[in-house]
Each structure stands twice: as structure tokens, then as C-alpha cells.
């Protein structure tokens, strides 16, 4: 069992809506771009970037042989390819891509810095890196960056300031977006529950989603700009490299 999403298999509806909405948002950056879809999973997002985003080409990369096998079994599409690869050690040349898309990846990796460094390396100087991660303030209230997440597939989970510090090591400009907003009073209450018991905080948020998001559509999870004080379940960053003199 893993966290791979396939549009042909059941998963919690809010999870599927979040994943599709992220790729739909990324399509707005893809027109005529040479795109890397890193940790591409079963490939539906790669095809969206090509068809809906009008990318020049899309190369999907994933560490999982099963994921690449499933993606490769999709009806072939000109300009879309998939291959197995490690996002922390990409066998790709420098300055190769206009757009690097990698959603819900960094929280799984032992070496998060290598992942961001590789993204910076393979991007062209004017390229963009689009990435996302669950917000620890909601997913694991009361925990620190070093705390093992409740989700067994995650290595660590980030607050916005943690994610900002990581990305800023390699990118000069970061624009913040988010998905699935929750109110300040809800987040505050969840934090109090997390201080009492991290398991209680985690379970409370899961129960809230089950009760409130099961019937919600994709529009509930649309990507939106994230103000400094905003709280969203998913943190999304649009990163660009430092400008050359």
C-alpha cells in the first residue's frame, strides 16, 4: 500500500480533488514549456500538463517501477514520456527544463535539500519550480519538524516557515499559494488539541475532513494565493532562481 493516486481507483474524494486541482493550476504555467513532472506517479498529471496546459513536452519521472509501469500503460500521447528516476539524483543535464512540477514529494524524502538542489540544477535560469507539501499545522498539530509524522509514508512535515527556509537555500523568489482553507479559530483549536495529544490533533483533523469534505467538489480545493497569515491544508510554492546579473 502507498499514497499513489490513480483516477481509476477509489481514494478519499478530497485527496483526489486536491491532486487534480494542483495539476490544473500548474497547467497555467505550462504553455509551450519543456516540463519535468517529478514524482509523477501514475501519469495522469503529466497528461494534463500536455493536453490542458499545452506544454511543448512533458517528461514524467518516478522512483516506483509500478508507477512508471502504470503510467506507460496509458494510451500513448505525443510529447509525453515516462522513466524511472530518483528526484534527489536526477540523471538529466543542467538547465534542461522551463517548468519543474513536483507535488506532495518532499515530505517523503530523507534528503530534502538534495531534492530542491536538483530542481534548481535542471531548471533553465528563467524556469519555475512548482512544489507542494501538507501543512503540519493541520496535519500534525503540536509536532516539530523532527517529530515522526502520524502518516507512515512521510519522513517529516513542514510549516510554511520550515518550507520557506528549505526552498530559500536554492531559489531567490518564492510565491506562496495554498489549498483547502480552514479558519483561524479551527486551526487554533486544533493546535490546543495537538499540545494535549498529537494523536488527538491528528485524529480530530481527519474526522473533520471526513465530515465536511466528503461531498465537496474540486472547487473547494482550488489553488489560491496564500497571505502571510493564511492557513491552508496544503502549502504550495512557485519558485524561481536568482536573477543572473
TORPADO-53724 format. One record per residue (C-alpha): x negated, z negated, y negated. Coordinates in steps of 0.02 Angstrom, whole numbers, plus 50000, padded with zeros to 5 digits. Last residue first. Example, Ala and Ser with C-alpha at 12.3 -4.5 7.8 and 13.67 -1.06 7.14 Angstrom:
@c1:49316	c3:49643	c2:50053
@c1:49385	c3:49610	c2:50225
end
This chain:
@c1:48825	c3:50663	c2:48008
@c1:48916	c3:50661	c2:48176
@c1:49083	c3:50575	c2:48174
@c1:49096	c3:50428	c2:48292
@c1:49197	c3:50474	c2:48446
@c1:49386	c3:50471	c2:48455
@c1:49503	c3:50350	c2:48540
@c1:49693	c3:50352	c2:48562
@c1:49735	c3:50183	c2:48636
@c1:49888	c3:50125	c2:48734
@c1:49936	c3:49944	c2:48769
@c1:50081	c3:49921	c2:48891
@c1:50204	c3:49776	c2:48882
@c1:50214	c3:49788	c2:48694
@c1:50196	c3:49656	c2:48559
@c1:50167	c3:49709	c2:48379
@c1:50071	c3:49605	c2:48252
@c1:49943	c3:49737	c2:48208
@c1:50073	c3:49874	c2:48220
@c1:50086	c3:49978	c2:48378
@c1:50134	c3:50160	c2:48355
@c1:50266	c3:50210	c2:48484
@c1:50263	c3:50275	c2:48663
@c1:50437	c3:50292	c2:48739
@c1:50484	c3:50158	c2:48865
@c1:50667	c3:50134	c2:48816
@c1:50680	c3:50324	c2:48802
@c1:50644	c3:50340	c2:48988
@c1:50808	c3:50260	c2:49036
@c1:50860	c3:50079	c2:49058
@c1:50961	c3:50031	c2:49212
@c1:50830	c3:49922	c2:49296
@c1:50759	c3:49865	c2:49130
@c1:50854	c3:49705	c2:49090
@c1:50873	c3:49600	c2:49248
@c1:50722	c3:49666	c2:49345
@c1:50617	c3:49661	c2:49189
@c1:50665	c3:49481	c2:49153
@c1:50629	c3:49431	c2:49333
@c1:50453	c3:49504	c2:49323
@c1:50424	c3:49414	c2:49158
@c1:50479	c3:49248	c2:49230
@c1:50373	c3:49274	c2:49386
@c1:50213	c3:49300	c2:49284
@c1:50246	c3:49151	c2:49171
@c1:50289	c3:49039	c2:49320
@c1:50131	c3:49095	c2:49411
@c1:50027	c3:49053	c2:49257
@c1:50103	c3:48879	c2:49254
@c1:50128	c3:48764	c2:49104
@c1:50024	c3:48873	c2:48989
@c1:50112	c3:49025	c2:49060
@c1:50284	c3:48953	c2:49020
@c1:50227	c3:48924	c2:48840
@c1:50160	c3:49102	c2:48832
@c1:50326	c3:49168	c2:48898
@c1:50418	c3:49076	c2:48762
@c1:50306	c3:49151	c2:48629
@c1:50327	c3:49326	c2:48702
@c1:50517	c3:49306	c2:48703
@c1:50518	c3:49241	c2:48524
@c1:50409	c3:49386	c2:48467
@c1:50523	c3:49514	c2:48543
@c1:50475	c3:49631	c2:48685
@c1:50429	c3:49813	c2:48666
@c1:50414	c3:49935	c2:48810
@c1:50266	c3:50045	c2:48767
@c1:50124	c3:50035	c2:48644
@c1:50012	c3:50130	c2:48525
@c1:49848	c3:50092	c2:48439
@c1:49728	c3:50211	c2:48353
@c1:49544	c3:50185	c2:48390
@c1:49400	c3:50265	c2:48292
@c1:49214	c3:50247	c2:48323
@c1:49213	c3:50252	c2:48512
@c1:49080	c3:50187	c2:48632
@c1:49067	c3:49999	c2:48611
@c1:49232	c3:50000	c2:48517
@c1:49327	c3:50031	c2:48680
@c1:49277	c3:49864	c2:48756
@c1:49307	c3:49760	c2:48599
@c1:49477	c3:49842	c2:48569
@c1:49530	c3:49809	c2:48749
@c1:49488	c3:49625	c2:48730
@c1:49576	c3:49617	c2:48561
@c1:49732	c3:49700	c2:48632
@c1:49741	c3:49576	c2:48773
@c1:49671	c3:49633	c2:48938
@c1:49696	c3:49616	c2:49125
@c1:49562	c3:49599	c2:49258
@c1:49521	c3:49665	c2:49432
@c1:49698	c3:49726	c2:49466
@c1:49768	c3:49779	c2:49635
@c1:49819	c3:49602	c2:49685
@c1:49933	c3:49583	c2:49532
@c1:49926	c3:49398	c2:49494
@c1:49770	c3:49432	c2:49393
@c1:49605	c3:49344	c2:49428
@c1:49562	c3:49250	c2:49269
@c1:49407	c3:49311	c2:49176
@c1:49504	c3:49394	c2:49035
@c1:49599	c3:49231	c2:49012
@c1:49770	c3:49180	c2:49079
@c1:49913	c3:49093	c2:48987
@c1:50031	c3:49239	c2:49004
@c1:49991	c3:49360	c2:49146
@c1:50093	c3:49519	c2:49125
@c1:50159	c3:49483	c2:48951
@c1:50006	c3:49426	c2:48853
@c1:49901	c3:49519	c2:48981
@c1:49958	c3:49686	c2:48909
@c1:49950	c3:49818	c2:49045
@c1:49823	c3:49958	c2:49015
@c1:49819	c3:50128	c2:48932
@c1:49699	c3:50269	c2:48894
@c1:49691	c3:50426	c2:48787
@c1:49515	c3:50486	c2:48746
@c1:49504	c3:50618	c2:48611
@c1:49377	c3:50757	c2:48580
@c1:49288	c3:50805	c2:48418
@c1:49114	c3:50775	c2:48486
@c1:49162	c3:50851	c2:48656
@c1:49206	c3:50722	c2:48787
@c1:49103	c3:50701	c2:48946
@c1:48993	c3:50562	c2:48879
@c1:49128	c3:50462	c2:48789
@c1:49235	c3:50454	c2:48946
@c1:49082	c3:50406	c2:49047
@c1:49046	c3:50262	c2:48929
@c1:49226	c3:50201	c2:48945
@c1:49215	c3:50195	c2:49135
@c1:49041	c3:50120	c2:49135
@c1:49107	c3:49980	c2:49022
@c1:49250	c3:49939	c2:49142
@c1:49136	c3:49908	c2:49290
@c1:49241	c3:49819	c2:49423
@c1:49384	c3:49941	c2:49394
@c1:49571	c3:49916	c2:49424
@c1:49617	c3:49860	c2:49247
@c1:49532	c3:50016	c2:49177
@c1:49649	c3:50139	c2:49262
@c1:49828	c3:50123	c2:49197
@c1:49819	c3:50292	c2:49110
@c1:49670	c3:50408	c2:49097
@c1:49680	c3:50564	c2:48988
@c1:49521	c3:50644	c2:48922
@c1:49550	c3:50783	c2:48795
@c1:49434	c3:50915	c2:48724
@c1:49324	c3:50913	c2:48877
@c1:49148	c3:50963	c2:48929
@c1:49029	c3:50874	c2:48809
@c1:48914	c3:50813	c2:48948
@c1:48925	c3:50890	c2:49120
@c1:49033	c3:50825	c2:49263
@c1:48991	c3:50725	c2:49418
@c1:49084	c3:50575	c2:49349
@c1:49009	c3:50405	c2:49385
@c1:49130	c3:50270	c2:49321
@c1:49281	c3:50384	c2:49345
@c1:49233	c3:50411	c2:49528
@c1:49281	c3:50582	c2:49594
@c1:49390	c3:50680	c2:49715
@c1:49449	c3:50847	c2:49654
@c1:49604	c3:50927	c2:49579
@c1:49634	c3:51092	c2:49490
@c1:49760	c3:51156	c2:49363
@c1:49731	c3:51320	c2:49270
@c1:49852	c3:51423	c2:49374
@c1:49976	c3:51313	c2:49464
@c1:49982	c3:51287	c2:49652
@c1:50140	c3:51209	c2:49726
@c1:50096	c3:51027	c2:49763
@c1:49992	c3:50995	c2:49920
@c1:49834	c3:50975	c2:49814
@c1:49912	c3:50824	c2:49729
@c1:49948	c3:50741	c2:49896
@c1:49773	c3:50773	c2:49962
@c1:49699	c3:50712	c2:49798
@c1:49799	c3:50551	c2:49812
@c1:49751	c3:50525	c2:49994
@c1:49567	c3:50553	c2:49955
@c1:49577	c3:50416	c2:49825
@c1:49441	c3:50417	c2:49691
@c1:49544	c3:50529	c2:49578
@c1:49504	c3:50679	c2:49468
@c1:49625	c3:50805	c2:49392
@c1:49557	c3:50954	c2:49297
@c1:49678	c3:51030	c2:49173
@c1:49661	c3:51198	c2:49086
@c1:49711	c3:51280	c2:48922
@c1:49838	c3:51142	c2:48897
@c1:50017	c3:51194	c2:48855
@c1:50076	c3:51012	c2:48848
@c1:50238	c3:51040	c2:48943
@c1:50165	c3:51153	c2:49078
@c1:49981	c3:51104	c2:49083
@c1:49993	c3:50922	c2:49035
@c1:50146	c3:50904	c2:49145
@c1:50050	c3:50975	c2:49294
@c1:49912	c3:50847	c2:49272
@c1:50044	c3:50711	c2:49258
@c1:50123	c3:50757	c2:49425
@c1:49953	c3:50751	c2:49511
@c1:49971	c3:50619	c2:49646
@c1:49848	c3:50500	c2:49563
@c1:49761	c3:50573	c2:49411
@c1:49629	c3:50437	c2:49400
@c1:49553	c3:50548	c2:49265
@c1:49658	c3:50690	c2:49194
@c1:49522	c3:50794	c2:49111
@c1:49589	c3:50921	c2:48987
@c1:49522	c3:51081	c2:48908
@c1:49639	c3:51094	c2:48760
@c1:49751	c3:51239	c2:48706
@c1:49893	c3:51115	c2:48670
@c1:49851	c3:50946	c2:48747
@c1:49876	c3:50815	c2:48611
@c1:50067	c3:50814	c2:48613
@c1:50062	c3:50819	c2:48803
@c1:49993	c3:50643	c2:48796
@c1:50164	c3:50578	c2:48741
@c1:50248	c3:50658	c2:48892
@c1:50110	c3:50586	c2:49000
@c1:50146	c3:50412	c2:48937
@c1:50334	c3:50437	c2:48955
@c1:50313	c3:50488	c2:49138
@c1:50214	c3:50331	c2:49179
@c1:50331	c3:50215	c2:49085
@c1:50487	c3:50292	c2:49162
@c1:50414	c3:50275	c2:49339
@c1:50372	c3:50092	c2:49310
@c1:50542	c3:50057	c2:49229
@c1:50630	c3:50131	c2:49381
@c1:50543	c3:50019	c2:49509
@c1:50470	c3:50139	c2:49637
@c1:50551	c3:50264	c2:49753
@c1:50457	c3:50418	c2:49810
@c1:50467	c3:50600	c2:49750
@c1:50402	c3:50567	c2:49575
@c1:50246	c3:50490	c2:49652
@c1:50163	c3:50338	c2:49578
@c1:50007	c3:50261	c2:49653
@c1:50003	c3:50071	c2:49647
@c1:49939	c3:50039	c2:49822
@c1:50000	c3:50000	c2:50000
end
